[in-house]
């Protein structure tokens, strides 16, 4: 289930845990799907969070998909890119999509879209503002 094989547009380093531990345990099912989305978009995609070790995931209060290698968060610079990314993710049957676009996020270049493929979790489209209340 876990791969250390690079894709066409992504390499394993793109998915390394941001804590610096060097782990990059990403699902062999995720990278090809991201490659296909990237091909259809025709523009680069920056992974802001891929695999997370359990310690780092606890520290940032993350969800279960990243520690299992089933998710990637993609940086989005415009609302149009968010729309196109979500459209292509849905066409690729990505079952779990979360959009973080809080006030001022585009101005600060910190909007991301979570793409998750964990089959044992419910299909769900959400915004992170729902949870921030």
Secondary structure, DSSP 8 states (H G I E B T S, - for coil): -EE----SS--GGGGS-TTTT----EETTHHHHHHHHHHHHTS---EEE----HHHHHHHT--HHHHTT-EEEEEESSHHHHHHHHHHHHHTT--EEEEE--TTTTTTT-EEEEEE--TTS--EEEEHHHHH-
